[in-house]
Amino acid sequence: MFPQIGNQTVIIFKHVQFIGEWKRTFFLYGVNYEALKPAQLLVLEENKSGSNVTYWFRLKKGDEVLVSYADSQVHIPALCVRSIPRDETKCRG
């Protein structure tokens, strides 16, 4: 689990989409998601002007993402690889 060394990003999110194979563990302070294989994460944020922005992240096997639902924060051990000024989360089932 923690600590994770390297680049980190924290976003107050509106929606989070985990793509790939993830293991979910519940903790008192939030939910931890561990990438079991290389995976992607999409985070939708509403910026100060009220517009939606979607951020894409690539995660390595073993990377852990912490989601604090109490304050809508997602802690990501990576920098985004792309962003676009709209909601790009999609149903993929």
Secondary structure as UniProt FT lines:
FT   STRAND          9..12
FT   STRAND          15..19
FT   STRAND          22..27
FT   TURN            28..29
FT   STRAND          30..35
FT   STRAND          39..46
FT   TURN            48..49
FT   STRAND          52..59
FT   TURN            61..62
FT   STRAND          64..68
FT   TURN            69..72
FT   STRAND          73..76
FT   STRAND          82..84
//
